[in-house]
Amino acid sequence: MKSEIVIAGYKGGVLSALYEDEKIYELALESASPQVCVGDIYIGKIKNIVKNLSAAFVEIRPGVMGYYPAAGSQAYHFTSRKSSAAAVTGDEILVQVSRENIKTKDWILTGDISYTGNYAVYFPFRTDIRISSRIDSEGARERLKKLAEDFPAPGGWMLRTLAKDSSDKDIIAEMQKLLDDHNEIMSTYRFRTCFSRLREGDRACVSMVRRSMKAGNCRIVTDLPQIYEQIRGMGNVSLYKDPSYSLIKLRGLESQLDRLLRKKVWLPSGGYLVIEQTEAMTVIDVNTGKATKKRNREENFFMVNMEAVREALRQIRARNISGMILIDVINMKSEAERSALLAQAEKYARRDPVQTKVVDLTKLQIMEITRRKERRSLQEQAAGLDLQSDSPF
């Protein structure tokens, strides 16, 4: 599969697009200098303790709040020695941003600090060893498990997909780097001032590049010099320099962003989808529209449904829709056709790097899908970003 990532300056922000076989499968919109990113490690201040939830609200930057669910007092990493293990308002603690501030919620924080690399993720406060589920070779899984078990450091590891085809030397070197980063933070964080950011997480465009590195033929192009310097060692990266014609216009990204923010999506057959995002769930309605080719009624319904489900899974990924998703397909009488439709959905759900599960096709012919919440939807990204008419890039 041919992959390409385009990262371009757009109205004071950054627009990133992942193409697979020349179709957009992911689109991310972010500010030029995001205040907070998933993976950031901060010294935060506890503003409120919610005892019945075993949780706290923690300020990580002036005016920026996070929700910190703690199983017990040992989950807190205090910046100073305490006379009591219990946390109180005003305490300063070490936290990591684990999830974006989706919809109206605060950033989600954790004391289970982790360090992400290209080949591995280090969990210093765990003990388990995990291998990416996308590595299906038993030999490769055993090799990587032994590599982690033999590494002389306490803690847990997760070996990522890219590790499968990488040398032991490169993997071990990165594991040592992650361990060194952790030791540096743990030896100094008690002396840092409140609101200090001790480690930066990946911004959306870098996260997209990192996830796509497993595709060896992935080409990356950007017109942002600072982004280029940050990712130039992460694959086949080139810097676009033509000042007469912007990368955004060259690739038609503005019009594609506009289409991904619309409710109605036309299908090649003449059918269409209507995508409605609400607080509780996302509902996608499948309609035959102009799809009236010369075939019998049941064949036509099946053809439109197969096309619709394939496109719906692409739209879900491109728009970064998460949570509960219901696809109201056109009624089909054949059990074999319903099974084929489910298989089609599962095939495209497996291609999504975010955990996506096709739950069922109900008797009312509504397909139920769940997708893990990791980052804000494209709709929220566009609504929350103050785009300027003139780009500084």
C-alpha positions, 0 to 999 in steps of 0.5 A: 500500500502506497502511503504519503503524509503532507504537513502544511502551514494553514492560516496560522496553524498546521494541517496534516494529511495521511494518504493511503493509495491516494485517498485521505485516511487521516486529517489533523488540524492544530495550532502552530505551537500547541500549548499542551500535547498528549505525552507532555510531562508537567509539574502540576498543582492540585486545585481540588480533591474529589474523594468519592472519585479518588481523583483530583483536578490539577492545574498543569499550566496557568488556567489549564486544568486536567483530571487526574484519576488516582487509584490511591495515594501511591499514584501521586509523585510529590515534588517534596517529601510529605509528612502524610501520603495523602494528597491535599489541595496545593500539593505539586505533583508530577503528571503526564497528559494521557488524553486530549480535552475531548468535547467539554472535558479537561485534559486527562492526566496520569501518574503512570508515566510512559516514554514513547519511541519509534520501536518501544514504549517504556512504562517504568511503573509497570512490570509487564511486557507487551508486543504490538498486536499487529505483529503476527509472526510468532518468531518475531514476537518471541524475539522481541519479548526476549529482548525486553526481558533481557534489558537490564532495567526495572519496568514494563515495555511495549514493543511497537510494530516497527520493531519487527523489522528493526535490528536488535542494536537499534531497538536496544539503543532506543530503549536505553535512551528512553530509560535515560530520559526517565532517570533524568526526569526522576532525579530532577523533577522535585527541584523544578518549579510548578507548571514546568514542562519536563518532556514534550509529547508528540504534536498531532503531525509528529504522531501521524508520522511516527505511526506511519513509519512502519510503512517503509514506502511512506513519503513525507513532505512539508513546507514548514522548516521547523517541522522538517527539522523535527522529523527529518530522521523519521523516514523519507522526508522532503521540504517543499520550497516553492514560494509561488504556489503553496503546498496547501493549494498544490494538494487541494487540502483546503477543499478536502478539509471542507468536504470532511466537515460536511454532513453529506458524503457522496458515493461513486455509485450515486448513493450517499451518507449523512453523518451526524455527530452528537454528544452521545454518539455518531449516527451515519445514515446510508441512502441509495440516492441516485444508485439505480443501475440495472440490477435487481433491488436486492443486488443494488442494496447490497452493492450500495451497503458494501460501498457505504461501509467502506467509505464510512470507515474511511470517514470515521478515521479521517474525521477522527470520530470516536465513541459509539458509532451507529451505521444505519444500512439499507435493509438486506434479506440475505444472511450471506450478504449481512455476513459479507457486510460485517466482514467488509467492515471488520477488514477496514476497521483493522486498518485503523491505528486507533482501536476500532471494533465492529460489534454487531449488525442488529436485527434492525440492520444497524451496524454498531461500532466503537472507536477508542477516544484518543484525540479530538474529532476533526470537527472539534479541532476546526471549531477550537482552532483560531485560524488566521487569514494570513499564515506565518509560515 
